[in-house]
């Protein structure tokens, strides 16, 4: 599957509901324009995964390898949160298994047919052919990025 961004399970399948939820301190909002001198800097405790994950017993983390979804904001090295309890539908970014390999693409469904669309024009879309095995494995609910520090 050369024209696809592959996703790999981070080590073994990592079911997030078994790991507990991480908590972080949120100090304030951040503006992408001019900073406000009147910004309220009082912190509050938030649980990041609680905000993102609706089905902890069906949500997995997977690491991305490849660039076929870059225009959707998903890059090589990102960690995806994938919810298997969400029913996939047209327009969802999904993890699919194509002939035994995981891939991440946008699901397109029309007239009872489906194809998996890349978000990078240099990669081909996947349209299942006769005899090919394609299974939508789960719906991507978030991409986690780590910036260089």
Short mmCIF file of the C-alpha atoms (twelve columns), coordinates in Angstrom:
data_MODEL
# 
_entry.id   MODEL 
# 
loop_
_atom_site.group_PDB 
_atom_site.id 
_atom_site.type_symbol 
_atom_site.label_atom_id 
_atom_site.label_alt_id 
_atom_site.label_comp_id 
_atom_site.label_asym_id 
_atom_site.label_seq_id 
_atom_site.Cartn_x 
_atom_site.Cartn_y 
_atom_site.Cartn_z 
_atom_site.pdbx_PDB_model_num 
ATOM 1   C CA . UNK A 1   0.000   0.000  0.000  1 
ATOM 2   C CA . UNK A 2   2.547   2.554  -1.194 1 
ATOM 3   C CA . UNK A 3   0.196   5.499  -1.713 1 
ATOM 4   C CA . UNK A 4   -1.209  5.667  1.786  1 
ATOM 5   C CA . UNK A 5   -0.422  7.119  5.129  1 
ATOM 6   C CA . UNK A 6   -0.095  4.179  7.431  1 
ATOM 7   C CA . UNK A 7   -1.047  4.198  11.042 1 
ATOM 8   C CA . UNK A 8   0.416   1.809  13.484 1 
ATOM 9   C CA . UNK A 9   -0.815  0.809  16.862 1 
ATOM 10  C CA . UNK A 10  1.466   2.381  19.459 1 
ATOM 11  C CA . UNK A 11  3.105   -0.827 20.704 1 
ATOM 12  C CA . UNK A 12  0.052   -2.993 21.408 1 
ATOM 13  C CA . UNK A 13  -3.476  -1.618 21.081 1 
ATOM 14  C CA . UNK A 14  -3.688  1.139  23.662 1 
ATOM 15  C CA . UNK A 15  -7.176  1.343  25.021 1 
ATOM 16  C CA . UNK A 16  -7.372  4.741  26.678 1 
ATOM 17  C CA . UNK A 17  -10.037 3.738  29.192 1 
ATOM 18  C CA . UNK A 18  -7.525  1.384  30.821 1 
ATOM 19  C CA . UNK A 19  -4.887  4.081  31.248 1 
ATOM 20  C CA . UNK A 20  -6.864  6.663  33.171 1 
ATOM 21  C CA . UNK A 21  -7.253  10.234 32.052 1 
ATOM 22  C CA . UNK A 22  -4.449  12.769 32.165 1 
ATOM 23  C CA . UNK A 23  -5.015  16.132 33.803 1 
ATOM 24  C CA . UNK A 24  -3.273  19.386 32.888 1 
ATOM 25  C CA . UNK A 25  -3.343  22.891 34.247 1 
ATOM 26  C CA . UNK A 26  -4.952  25.526 32.023 1 
ATOM 27  C CA . UNK A 27  -3.745  29.007 32.954 1 
ATOM 28  C CA . UNK A 28  -5.511  31.146 30.370 1 
ATOM 29  C CA . UNK A 29  -6.538  31.393 26.765 1 
ATOM 30  C CA . UNK A 30  -3.995  32.382 24.164 1 
ATOM 31  C CA . UNK A 31  -4.642  34.808 21.351 1 
ATOM 32  C CA . UNK A 32  -3.166  34.481 17.897 1 
ATOM 33  C CA . UNK A 33  -3.328  38.264 17.450 1 
ATOM 34  C CA . UNK A 34  -2.554  40.999 19.978 1 
ATOM 35  C CA . UNK A 35  -2.348  39.973 23.650 1 
ATOM 36  C CA . UNK A 36  -4.893  41.417 26.021 1 
ATOM 37  C CA . UNK A 37  -3.425  43.130 29.111 1 
ATOM 38  C CA . UNK A 38  -6.688  42.432 30.943 1 
ATOM 39  C CA . UNK A 39  -6.409  38.654 30.422 1 
ATOM 40  C CA . UNK A 40  -7.538  36.648 33.410 1 
ATOM 41  C CA . UNK A 41  -4.595  34.449 34.436 1 
ATOM 42  C CA . UNK A 42  -6.455  32.423 37.031 1 
ATOM 43  C CA . UNK A 43  -5.860  28.748 36.328 1 
ATOM 44  C CA . UNK A 44  -8.329  25.923 36.311 1 
ATOM 45  C CA . UNK A 45  -7.780  22.214 36.184 1 
ATOM 46  C CA . UNK A 46  -9.050  20.430 33.077 1 
ATOM 47  C CA . UNK A 47  -8.973  16.839 31.970 1 
ATOM 48  C CA . UNK A 48  -7.918  16.858 28.328 1 
ATOM 49  C CA . UNK A 49  -8.966  13.316 27.481 1 
ATOM 50  C CA . UNK A 50  -12.307 13.740 29.220 1 
ATOM 51  C CA . UNK A 51  -13.026 16.610 26.839 1 
ATOM 52  C CA . UNK A 52  -12.019 14.584 23.771 1 
ATOM 53  C CA . UNK A 53  -12.978 10.992 24.547 1 
ATOM 54  C CA . UNK A 54  -16.667 10.074 24.696 1 
ATOM 55  C CA . UNK A 55  -16.187 6.273  24.673 1 
ATOM 56  C CA . UNK A 56  -13.053 5.480  26.724 1 
ATOM 57  C CA . UNK A 57  -13.555 1.708  26.480 1 
ATOM 58  C CA . UNK A 58  -13.546 1.944  22.665 1 
ATOM 59  C CA . UNK A 59  -10.892 4.615  22.075 1 
ATOM 60  C CA . UNK A 60  -7.361  3.769  20.991 1 
ATOM 61  C CA . UNK A 61  -4.192  5.706  20.252 1 
ATOM 62  C CA . UNK A 62  -2.348  5.131  16.989 1 
ATOM 63  C CA . UNK A 63  0.807   6.718  15.602 1 
ATOM 64  C CA . UNK A 64  0.846   8.081  12.042 1 
ATOM 65  C CA . UNK A 65  3.551   7.202  9.519  1 
ATOM 66  C CA . UNK A 66  3.367   9.142  6.247  1 
ATOM 67  C CA . UNK A 67  2.103   12.391 4.738  1 
ATOM 68  C CA . UNK A 68  -1.072  11.523 2.796  1 
ATOM 69  C CA . UNK A 69  -3.305  13.427 5.248  1 
ATOM 70  C CA . UNK A 70  -1.237  16.595 5.675  1 
ATOM 71  C CA . UNK A 71  -3.899  18.920 4.232  1 
ATOM 72  C CA . UNK A 72  -6.241  17.626 6.942  1 
ATOM 73  C CA . UNK A 73  -3.626  18.622 9.540  1 
ATOM 74  C CA . UNK A 74  -2.413  15.068 10.188 1 
ATOM 75  C CA . UNK A 75  1.344   14.623 9.857  1 
ATOM 76  C CA . UNK A 76  3.955   11.909 10.214 1 
ATOM 77  C CA . UNK A 77  4.540   11.245 13.922 1 
ATOM 78  C CA . UNK A 78  1.158   12.534 15.134 1 
ATOM 79  C CA . UNK A 79  -0.774  10.348 17.545 1 
ATOM 80  C CA . UNK A 80  -4.401  9.800  16.593 1 
ATOM 81  C CA . UNK A 81  -7.232  9.112  19.012 1 
ATOM 82  C CA . UNK A 82  -9.521  6.638  17.268 1 
ATOM 83  C CA . UNK A 83  -13.024 5.851  18.555 1 
ATOM 84  C CA . UNK A 84  -14.416 2.498  17.453 1 
ATOM 85  C CA . UNK A 85  -17.857 3.203  18.978 1 
ATOM 86  C CA . UNK A 86  -18.692 6.018  16.538 1 
ATOM 87  C CA . UNK A 87  -20.549 4.906  13.433 1 
ATOM 88  C CA . UNK A 88  -18.427 6.071  10.485 1 
ATOM 89  C CA . UNK A 89  -20.165 8.263  7.939  1 
ATOM 90  C CA . UNK A 90  -19.383 10.370 4.875  1 
ATOM 91  C CA . UNK A 91  -16.764 13.014 5.630  1 
ATOM 92  C CA . UNK A 92  -15.318 11.382 8.747  1 
ATOM 93  C CA . UNK A 93  -11.574 10.889 8.920  1 
ATOM 94  C CA . UNK A 94  -11.242 7.183  9.584  1 
ATOM 95  C CA . UNK A 95  -8.713  4.476  10.203 1 
ATOM 96  C CA . UNK A 96  -9.343  1.632  7.795  1 
ATOM 97  C CA . UNK A 97  -7.771  -1.750 7.246  1 
ATOM 98  C CA . UNK A 98  -7.018  -2.287 3.551  1 
ATOM 99  C CA . UNK A 99  -5.788  -5.768 2.699  1 
ATOM 100 C CA . UNK A 100 -4.467  -6.158 6.240  1 
ATOM 101 C CA . UNK A 101 -2.722  -2.752 6.530  1 
ATOM 102 C CA . UNK A 102 -3.959  0.190  8.598  1 
ATOM 103 C CA . UNK A 103 -4.381  3.522  6.800  1 
ATOM 104 C CA . UNK A 104 -5.967  6.871  7.660  1 
ATOM 105 C CA . UNK A 105 -8.138  8.647  5.085  1 
ATOM 106 C CA . UNK A 106 -11.373 10.613 4.712  1 
ATOM 107 C CA . UNK A 107 -14.387 8.367  4.150  1 
ATOM 108 C CA . UNK A 108 -16.494 9.197  1.101  1 
ATOM 109 C CA . UNK A 109 -19.782 7.379  0.543  1 
ATOM 110 C CA . UNK A 110 -22.085 7.925  -2.408 1 
ATOM 111 C CA . UNK A 111 -24.746 5.737  -4.027 1 
ATOM 112 C CA . UNK A 112 -23.874 2.771  -1.802 1 
ATOM 113 C CA . UNK A 113 -20.208 2.891  -2.783 1 
ATOM 114 C CA . UNK A 114 -17.278 4.072  -0.729 1 
ATOM 115 C CA . UNK A 115 -13.765 5.255  -1.242 1 
ATOM 116 C CA . UNK A 116 -11.021 6.516  1.033  1 
ATOM 117 C CA . UNK A 117 -9.722  9.936  0.053  1 
ATOM 118 C CA . UNK A 118 -6.215  11.204 0.731  1 
ATOM 119 C CA . UNK A 119 -5.698  14.801 1.900  1 
ATOM 120 C CA . UNK A 120 -2.583  15.274 -0.191 1 
ATOM 121 C CA . UNK A 121 -2.808  15.564 -3.989 1 
ATOM 122 C CA . UNK A 122 0.356   13.529 -4.504 1 
ATOM 123 C CA . UNK A 123 -1.318  10.413 -3.052 1 
ATOM 124 C CA . UNK A 124 -3.983  8.313  -4.743 1 
ATOM 125 C CA . UNK A 125 -7.369  7.653  -3.204 1 
ATOM 126 C CA . UNK A 126 -8.357  4.108  -2.348 1 
ATOM 127 C CA . UNK A 127 -11.401 2.770  -4.180 1 
ATOM 128 C CA . UNK A 128 -12.038 -0.847 -3.205 1 
ATOM 129 C CA . UNK A 129 -11.809 -3.265 -6.086 1 
ATOM 130 C CA . UNK A 130 -13.436 -6.665 -6.396 1 
ATOM 131 C CA . UNK A 131 -11.772 -9.107 -4.034 1 
ATOM 132 C CA . UNK A 132 -10.072 -6.388 -2.016 1 
ATOM 133 C CA . UNK A 133 -10.667 -6.356 1.744  1 
ATOM 134 C CA . UNK A 134 -11.494 -2.929 3.185  1 
ATOM 135 C CA . UNK A 135 -12.842 -2.427 6.708  1 
ATOM 136 C CA . UNK A 136 -13.402 0.918  8.424  1 
ATOM 137 C CA . UNK A 137 -11.811 0.256  11.811 1 
ATOM 138 C CA . UNK A 138 -12.657 3.478  13.683 1 
ATOM 139 C CA . UNK A 139 -13.260 7.223  13.496 1 
ATOM 140 C CA . UNK A 140 -10.439 9.667  14.225 1 
ATOM 141 C CA . UNK A 141 -11.536 12.089 16.953 1 
ATOM 142 C CA . UNK A 142 -8.248  13.962 17.480 1 
ATOM 143 C CA . UNK A 143 -4.654  14.274 16.338 1 
ATOM 144 C CA . UNK A 144 -2.062  15.004 18.991 1 
ATOM 145 C CA . UNK A 145 1.072   16.807 17.880 1 
ATOM 146 C CA . UNK A 146 4.300   17.355 19.721 1 
ATOM 147 C CA . UNK A 147 6.280   20.412 18.734 1 
ATOM 148 C CA . UNK A 148 10.052  20.602 19.007 1 
ATOM 149 C CA . UNK A 149 11.219  22.203 22.210 1 
# 
